[in-house]
Amino acid sequence: MKKILVTYFSHSGNTRVVAEKINSILNGDIFEIETVDKYPVKYNLVVNQAKKEIEDQIKPVLLNRLAHFNEYDTIVIGYPMWWYTCPMAV
């Protein structure tokens, strides 16, 4: 039987909801990518921070890591689009 991982980064919670729904169908493991320093809630502030991270190639420190990606046959990754790409946390 194939082992599946659904991993995601969610700022507002929308991606979390989708990831949980996908995982309920796939019946895999689920893992949330979280940063040590939380992003601002206000839209313009988070947009500015995301833009700066991408432009300056800043990779935020992650709160937790999944050590054994090689255990999975399939990995589904979910994230919001930030400045036309994935968040630097991903």
The first five atom37 places (N, CA, C, CB, O) and aatype in JSON, in Angstrom:
{
  "aatype": [12, 11, 11, 9, 10, 19, 16, 18, 13, 15, 8, 15, 7, 2, 16, 1, 19, 19, 0, 6, 11, 9, 2, 15, 9, 10, 2, 7, 3, 9, 13, 6, 9, 6, 16, 19, 3, 11, 18, 14, 19, 11, 18, 2, 10, 19, 19, 2, 5, 0, 11, 11, 6, 9, 6, 3, 5, 9, 11, 14, 19, 10, 10, 2, 1, 10, 0, 8, 13, 2, 6, 18, 3, 16, 9, 19, 9, 7, 18, 14, 12, 17, 17, 18, 16, 4, 14, 12, 0, 19],
  "atom_mask": [
    [1, 1, 1, 1, 1],
    [1, 1, 1, 1, 1],
    [1, 1, 1, 1, 1],
    [1, 1, 1, 1, 1],
    [1, 1, 1, 1, 1],
    [1, 1, 1, 1, 1],
    [1, 1, 1, 1, 1],
    [1, 1, 1, 1, 1],
    [1, 1, 1, 1, 1],
    [1, 1, 1, 1, 1],
    [1, 1, 1, 1, 1],
    [1, 1, 1, 1, 1],
    [1, 1, 1, 0, 1],
    [1, 1, 1, 1, 1],
    [1, 1, 1, 1, 1],
    [1, 1, 1, 1, 1],
    [1, 1, 1, 1, 1],
    [1, 1, 1, 1, 1],
    [1, 1, 1, 1, 1],
    [1, 1, 1, 1, 1],
    [1, 1, 1, 1, 1],
    [1, 1, 1, 1, 1],
    [1, 1, 1, 1, 1],
    [1, 1, 1, 1, 1],
    [1, 1, 1, 1, 1],
    [1, 1, 1, 1, 1],
    [1, 1, 1, 1, 1],
    [1, 1, 1, 0, 1],
    [1, 1, 1, 1, 1],
    [1, 1, 1, 1, 1],
    [1, 1, 1, 1, 1],
    [1, 1, 1, 1, 1],
    [1, 1, 1, 1, 1],
    [1, 1, 1, 1, 1],
    [1, 1, 1, 1, 1],
    [1, 1, 1, 1, 1],
    [1, 1, 1, 1, 1],
    [1, 1, 1, 1, 1],
    [1, 1, 1, 1, 1],
    [1, 1, 1, 1, 1],
    [1, 1, 1, 1, 1],
    [1, 1, 1, 1, 1],
    [1, 1, 1, 1, 1],
    [1, 1, 1, 1, 1],
    [1, 1, 1, 1, 1],
    [1, 1, 1, 1, 1],
    [1, 1, 1, 1, 1],
    [1, 1, 1, 1, 1],
    [1, 1, 1, 1, 1],
    [1, 1, 1, 1, 1],
    [1, 1, 1, 1, 1],
    [1, 1, 1, 1, 1],
    [1, 1, 1, 1, 1],
    [1, 1, 1, 1, 1],
    [1, 1, 1, 1, 1],
    [1, 1, 1, 1, 1],
    [1, 1, 1, 1, 1],
    [1, 1, 1, 1, 1],
    [1, 1, 1, 1, 1],
    [1, 1, 1, 1, 1],
    [1, 1, 1, 1, 1],
    [1, 1, 1, 1, 1],
    [1, 1, 1, 1, 1],
    [1, 1, 1, 1, 1],
    [1, 1, 1, 1, 1],
    [1, 1, 1, 1, 1],
    [1, 1, 1, 1, 1],
    [1, 1, 1, 1, 1],
    [1, 1, 1, 1, 1],
    [1, 1, 1, 1, 1],
    [1, 1, 1, 1, 1],
    [1, 1, 1, 1, 1],
    [1, 1, 1, 1, 1],
    [1, 1, 1, 1, 1],
    [1, 1, 1, 1, 1],
    [1, 1, 1, 1, 1],
    [1, 1, 1, 1, 1],
    [1, 1, 1, 0, 1],
    [1, 1, 1, 1, 1],
    [1, 1, 1, 1, 1],
    [1, 1, 1, 1, 1],
    [1, 1, 1, 1, 1],
    [1, 1, 1, 1, 1],
    [1, 1, 1, 1, 1],
    [1, 1, 1, 1, 1],
    [1, 1, 1, 1, 1],
    [1, 1, 1, 1, 1],
    [1, 1, 1, 1, 1],
    [1, 1, 1, 1, 1],
    [1, 1, 1, 1, 1]
  ],
  "atom_positions": [
    [[0.85, -1.18, 0.0], [0.0, 0.0, 0.0], [0.89, 1.25, 0.0], [-0.96, 0.0, 1.23], [1.85, 1.33, 0.76]],
    [[0.55, 2.19, -0.86], [1.34, 3.43, -0.97], [1.12, 4.33, 0.25], [0.98, 4.19, -2.26], [0.02, 4.42, 0.79]],
    [[2.21, 4.98, 0.67], [2.14, 5.9, 1.79], [2.06, 7.32, 1.24], [3.37, 5.73, 2.74], [2.87, 7.72, 0.4]],
    [[1.07, 8.09, 1.72], [0.78, 9.42, 1.2], [0.97, 10.46, 2.29], [-0.66, 9.49, 0.63], [0.6, 10.23, 3.45]],
    [[1.55, 11.59, 1.92], [1.69, 12.74, 2.81], [1.01, 13.94, 2.18], [3.17, 13.04, 3.12], [1.26, 14.26, 1.02]],
    [[0.17, 14.6, 2.94], [-0.39, 15.88, 2.54], [0.26, 16.92, 3.45], [-1.99, 15.9, 2.65], [0.06, 16.9, 4.67]],
    [[1.03, 17.81, 2.86], [1.7, 18.85, 3.63], [1.26, 20.21, 3.09], [3.25, 18.7, 3.57], [0.98, 20.36, 1.9]],
    [[1.2, 21.18, 3.98], [0.66, 22.47, 3.54], [1.19, 23.61, 4.39], [-0.86, 22.45, 3.58], [1.61, 23.41, 5.54]],
    [[1.15, 24.8, 3.81], [1.39, 26.05, 4.51], [0.13, 26.89, 4.33], [2.67, 26.8, 3.97], [-0.37, 27.03, 3.21]],
    [[-0.38, 27.44, 5.41], [-1.61, 28.22, 5.33], [-1.46, 29.49, 6.15], [-2.82, 27.39, 5.82], [-1.12, 29.44, 7.33]],
    [[-1.73, 30.6, 5.53], [-1.68, 31.88, 6.26], [-3.03, 32.21, 6.88], [-1.25, 33.02, 5.32], [-3.11, 32.5, 8.07]],
    [[-4.07, 32.16, 6.09], [-5.39, 32.57, 6.57], [-6.25, 31.4, 7.05], [-6.12, 33.29, 5.47], [-7.29, 31.61, 7.68]],
    [[-5.81, 30.18, 6.76], [-6.59, 29.0, 7.14], [-7.29, 28.34, 5.97], [0.0, 0.0, 0.0], [-7.74, 27.2, 6.09]],
    [[-7.39, 29.03, 4.83], [-8.07, 28.45, 3.67], [-7.34, 27.21, 3.14], [-8.2, 29.49, 2.57], [-7.98, 26.21, 2.82]],
    [[-6.03, 27.29, 3.04], [-5.26, 26.15, 2.53], [-5.34, 24.98, 3.5], [-3.78, 26.55, 2.29], [-5.36, 23.82, 3.08]],
    [[-5.4, 25.26, 4.79], [-5.56, 24.21, 5.8], [-6.85, 23.43, 5.55], [-5.55, 24.81, 7.23], [-6.86, 22.2, 5.58]],
    [[-7.94, 24.15, 5.32], [-9.24, 23.5, 5.08], [-9.16, 22.59, 3.86], [-10.34, 24.56, 4.9], [-9.65, 21.46, 3.9]],
    [[-8.57, 23.08, 2.79], [-8.45, 22.28, 1.56], [-7.55, 21.06, 1.8], [-7.88, 23.15, 0.41], [-7.88, 19.96, 1.38]],
    [[-6.42, 21.26, 2.49], [-5.51, 20.16, 2.77], [-6.19, 19.08, 3.61], [-4.25, 20.67, 3.48], [-6.03, 17.89, 3.35]],
    [[-6.94, 19.5, 4.6], [-7.65, 18.53, 5.44], [-8.7, 17.76, 4.64], [-8.31, 19.24, 6.62], [-8.89, 16.56, 4.86]],
    [[-9.37, 18.44, 3.73], [-10.37, 17.76, 2.87], [-9.68, 16.75, 1.95], [-11.16, 18.8, 2.03], [-10.13, 15.61, 1.82]],
    [[-8.58, 17.16, 1.33], [-7.83, 16.25, 0.46], [-7.35, 15.05, 1.26], [-6.63, 16.97, -0.21], [-7.46, 13.91, 0.81]],
    [[-6.83, 15.31, 2.45], [-6.32, 14.21, 3.28], [-7.43, 13.27, 3.73], [-5.61, 14.77, 4.5], [-7.2, 12.07, 3.88]],
    [[-8.63, 13.8, 3.94], [-9.74, 12.92, 4.32], [-10.11, 11.97, 3.19], [-10.96, 13.76, 4.71], [-10.62, 10.88, 3.43]],
    [[-9.85, 12.37, 1.96], [-10.1, 11.5, 0.8], [-8.94, 10.52, 0.59], [-10.31, 12.36, -0.47], [-9.16, 9.34, 0.33]],
    [[-7.71, 11.01, 0.71], [-6.53, 10.19, 0.44], [-6.13, 9.3, 1.63], [-5.36, 11.07, 0.07], [-5.45, 8.29, 1.46]],
    [[-6.57, 9.69, 2.83], [-6.26, 8.94, 4.04], [-4.76, 8.76, 4.25], [-6.93, 7.58, 3.99], [-4.27, 7.66, 4.5]],
    [[-4.03, 9.88, 4.15], [-2.58, 9.85, 4.36], [-2.21, 10.51, 5.67], [0.0, 0.0, 0.0], [-3.06, 10.76, 6.52]],
    [[-0.93, 10.79, 5.82], [-0.46, 11.6, 6.94], [-0.59, 13.06, 6.55], [1.02, 11.23, 7.33], [-0.56, 13.4, 5.36]],
    [[-0.72, 13.93, 7.54], [-0.83, 15.36, 7.25], [0.2, 16.11, 8.09], [-2.28, 15.88, 7.54], [0.47, 15.77, 9.24]],
    [[0.78, 17.14, 7.48], [1.83, 17.9, 8.14], [1.7, 19.37, 7.75], [3.23, 17.36, 7.76], [1.68, 19.72, 6.57]],
    [[1.63, 20.24, 8.78], [1.54, 21.68, 8.52], [2.92, 22.31, 8.59], [0.59, 22.36, 9.53], [3.65, 22.12, 9.56]],
    [[3.28, 23.05, 7.56], [4.52, 23.82, 7.53], [4.23, 25.12, 8.27], [5.02, 24.09, 6.05], [3.36, 25.9, 7.87]],
    [[4.98, 25.37, 9.36], [4.76, 26.56, 10.16], [6.08, 27.3, 10.35], [4.14, 26.2, 11.54], [7.14, 26.68, 10.43]],
    [[6.0, 28.61, 10.42], [7.19, 29.42, 10.65], [7.26, 29.82, 12.12], [7.19, 30.67, 9.74], [6.24, 29.94, 12.8]],
    [[8.5, 30.02, 12.61], [8.69, 30.45, 13.99], [8.03, 31.81, 14.2], [10.2, 30.52, 14.35], [7.27, 32.0, 15.14]],
    [[8.34, 32.75, 13.32], [7.73, 34.08, 13.39], [6.48, 34.08, 12.51], [8.74, 35.19, 12.93], [6.55, 33.85, 11.31]],
    [[5.35, 34.35, 13.14], [4.08, 34.35, 12.41], [3.99, 35.57, 11.5], [2.89, 34.32, 13.39], [4.54, 36.64, 11.8]],
    [[3.3, 35.4, 10.39], [3.11, 36.49, 9.45], [2.02, 37.43, 9.96], [2.73, 35.95, 8.05], [1.13, 37.02, 10.7]],
    [[2.1, 38.71, 9.57], [1.05, 39.66, 9.98], [-0.32, 39.25, 9.45], [1.4, 41.08, 9.49], [-0.42, 38.56, 8.44]],
    [[-1.33, 39.66, 10.13], [-2.7, 39.36, 9.71], [-3.16, 40.35, 8.65], [-3.65, 39.38, 10.92], [-3.85, 39.98, 7.7]],
    [[-2.78, 41.62, 8.82], [-3.23, 42.65, 7.88], [-2.66, 42.4, 6.49], [-2.82, 44.06, 8.38], [-1.47, 42.13, 6.32]],
    [[-3.55, 42.5, 5.5], [-3.22, 42.14, 4.13], [-1.97, 42.85, 3.6], [-4.39, 42.45, 3.24], [-1.05, 42.19, 3.13]],
    [[-1.94, 44.16, 3.66], [-0.82, 44.91, 3.09], [0.5, 44.57, 3.77], [-1.07, 46.41, 3.2], [1.54, 44.53, 3.11]],
    [[0.47, 44.32, 5.06], [1.7, 43.97, 5.78], [2.23, 42.61, 5.34], [1.44, 43.96, 7.28], [3.43, 42.45, 5.13]],
    [[1.35, 41.63, 5.21], [1.8, 40.29, 4.8], [2.25, 40.31, 3.34], [0.68, 39.25, 5.0], [3.2, 39.61, 2.98]],
    [[1.59, 41.08, 2.5], [2.0, 41.2, 1.1], [3.4, 41.8, 1.01], [0.99, 42.06, 0.3], [4.24, 41.31, 0.26]],
    [[3.64, 42.85, 1.76], [4.97, 43.48, 1.76], [6.05, 42.53, 2.27], [4.96, 44.74, 2.6], [7.15, 42.47, 1.71]],
    [[5.74, 41.79, 3.32], [6.72, 40.84, 3.86], [6.99, 39.72, 2.87], [6.23, 40.27, 5.19], [8.14, 39.33, 2.67]],
    [[5.95, 39.2, 2.26], [6.12, 38.13, 1.27], [6.96, 38.6, 0.08], [4.76, 37.63, 0.79], [7.83, 37.87, -0.39]],
    [[6.7, 39.79, -0.39], [7.45, 40.36, -1.51], [8.92, 40.48, -1.14], [6.88, 41.73, -1.91], [9.79, 40.13, -1.94]],
    [[9.21, 40.99, 0.05], [10.6, 41.16, 0.49], [11.31, 39.81, 0.6], [10.65, 41.9, 1.84], [12.45, 39.66, 0.18]],
    [[10.62, 38.82, 1.17], [11.23, 37.49, 1.3], [11.6, 36.92, -0.07], [10.27, 36.54, 2.03], [12.67, 36.34, -0.23]],
    [[10.72, 37.08, -1.03], [10.98, 36.54, -2.37], [12.1, 37.31, -3.05], [9.71, 36.59, -3.22], [13.01, 36.71, -3.61]],
    [[12.03, 38.62, -3.01], [13.06, 39.45, -3.66], [14.45, 39.22, -3.07], [12.7, 40.93, -3.55], [15.44, 39.17, -3.8]],
    [[14.51, 39.08, -1.74], [15.8, 38.93, -1.06], [16.18, 37.47, -0.78], [15.77, 39.7, 0.25], [17.19, 37.19, -0.13]],
    [[15.35, 36.56, -1.27], [15.58, 35.12, -1.05], [15.73, 34.78, 0.44], [16.83, 34.66, -1.81], [16.61, 34.02, 0.83]],
    [[14.85, 35.37, 1.25], [14.84, 35.12, 2.69], [13.99, 33.88, 2.96], [14.3, 36.36, 3.48], [12.82, 33.82, 2.58]],
    [[14.58, 32.9, 3.6], [13.85, 31.69, 3.96], [13.54, 31.74, 5.45], [14.67, 30.4, 3.6], [14.45, 31.66, 6.28]],
    [[12.27, 31.88, 5.8], [11.92, 31.98, 7.22], [12.28, 30.7, 7.97], [10.42, 32.27, 7.38], [12.27, 29.6, 7.4]],
    [[12.59, 30.85, 9.24], [12.9, 29.7, 10.08], [11.61, 28.92, 10.32], [13.56, 30.15, 11.44], [10.58, 29.49, 10.67]],
    [[11.69, 27.61, 10.13], [10.51, 26.77, 10.31], [10.4, 26.3, 11.75], [10.57, 25.57, 9.37], [11.4, 26.02, 12.41]],
    [[9.18, 26.21, 12.22], [8.89, 25.78, 13.58], [9.15, 24.29, 13.75], [7.44, 26.11, 13.95], [9.62, 23.85, 14.8]],
    [[8.86, 23.54, 12.73], [9.0, 22.09, 12.8], [9.41, 21.55, 11.44], [7.68, 21.42, 13.27], [9.24, 22.21, 10.41]],
    [[9.96, 20.36, 11.44], [10.38, 19.73, 10.18], [9.94, 18.27, 10.2], [11.92, 19.84, 9.98], [9.85, 17.64, 11.25]],
    [[9.69, 17.76, 9.03], [9.36, 16.36, 8.88], [10.63, 15.66, 8.42], [8.18, 16.14, 7.87], [11.14, 15.95, 7.34]],
    [[11.13, 14.76, 9.21], [12.45, 14.18, 8.98], [12.49, 13.12, 7.88], [12.95, 13.57, 10.25], [13.53, 12.93, 7.25]],
    [[11.41, 12.44, 7.64], [11.48, 11.27, 6.77], [10.59, 11.38, 5.53], [11.1, 10.04, 7.54], [9.64, 10.61, 5.37]],
    [[10.91, 12.35, 4.66], [10.15, 12.48, 3.42], [10.28, 11.24, 2.55], [10.61, 13.71, 2.65], [9.37, 10.9, 1.79]],
    [[11.41, 10.57, 2.65], [11.66, 9.41, 1.78], [10.77, 8.22, 2.11], [13.12, 8.99, 1.88], [10.78, 7.23, 1.38]],
    [[10.01, 8.28, 3.18], [9.08, 7.2, 3.53], [7.82, 7.23, 2.66], [8.69, 7.3, 5.0], [7.07, 6.25, 2.61]],
    [[7.59, 8.35, 1.98], [6.33, 8.54, 1.26], [6.48, 8.26, -0.22], [5.81, 9.95, 1.46], [7.48, 8.61, -0.85]],
    [[5.46, 7.62, -0.76], [5.39, 7.36, -2.2], [4.82, 8.56, -2.95], [4.55, 6.1, -2.48], [5.21, 8.84, -4.08]],
    [[3.9, 9.27, -2.3], [3.25, 10.43, -2.89], [3.21, 11.55, -1.86], [1.81, 10.08, -3.38], [2.85, 11.33, -0.71]],
    [[3.6, 12.77, -2.29], [3.54, 13.94, -1.42], [2.72, 15.01, -2.13], [4.98, 14.46, -1.08], [3.04, 15.43, -3.24]],
    [[1.66, 15.46, -1.47], [0.81, 16.54, -1.96], [1.17, 17.78, -1.16], [-0.73, 16.19, -1.82], [1.19, 17.75, 0.07]],
    [[1.47, 18.87, -1.86], [1.87, 20.11, -1.2], [0.87, 21.21, -1.52], [3.31, 20.54, -1.63], [0.56, 21.47, -2.69]],
    [[0.35, 21.86, -0.48], [-0.59, 22.95, -0.66], [-0.06, 24.23, -0.07], [0.0, 0.0, 0.0], [0.58, 24.23, 0.99]],
    [[-0.32, 25.33, -0.75], [0.11, 26.64, -0.27], [-0.63, 27.74, -1.01], [1.64, 26.82, -0.44], [-1.12, 27.52, -2.12]],
    [[-0.73, 28.93, -0.4], [-1.31, 30.07, -1.09], [-0.29, 30.67, -2.06], [-1.8, 31.14, -0.08], [0.92, 30.54, -1.84]],
    [[-0.75, 31.3, -3.09], [0.16, 31.99, -4.03], [0.57, 33.32, -3.44], [-0.51, 32.19, -5.42], [-0.27, 34.13, -3.04]],
    [[1.88, 33.55, -3.38], [2.42, 34.82, -2.87], [3.33, 35.39, -3.94], [3.19, 34.62, -1.53], [4.34, 34.78, -4.28]],
    [[2.99, 36.52, -4.45], [3.76, 37.19, -5.49], [4.04, 36.22, -6.65], [5.08, 37.74, -4.91], [5.17, 36.09, -7.12]],
    [[2.98, 35.54, -7.09], [3.02, 34.68, -8.28], [3.86, 33.42, -8.1], [3.54, 35.46, -9.43], [4.23, 32.79, -9.09]],
    [[4.15, 33.05, -6.87], [4.93, 31.84, -6.62], [4.54, 31.3, -5.24], [6.47, 32.13, -6.69], [3.62, 31.82, -4.61]],
    [[5.24, 30.28, -4.78], [4.93, 29.73, -3.46], [5.64, 30.55, -2.38], [5.34, 28.24, -3.38], [6.67, 31.17, -2.65]],
    [[5.1, 30.53, -1.17], [5.74, 31.23, -0.06], [7.14, 30.68, 0.2], [4.88, 31.13, 1.2], [7.39, 29.49, -0.02]],
    [[8.03, 31.51, 0.66], [9.4, 31.08, 0.93], [9.45, 30.01, 2.04], [10.26, 32.29, 1.33], [10.41, 29.24, 2.1]],
    [[8.45, 29.95, 2.89], [8.41, 28.92, 3.91], [8.31, 27.53, 3.29], [7.24, 29.16, 4.86], [8.75, 26.54, 3.88]],
    [[7.74, 27.46, 2.11], [7.6, 26.17, 1.42], [8.89, 25.87, 0.69], [6.38, 26.18, 0.43], [9.0, 24.83, 0.03]]
  ]
}
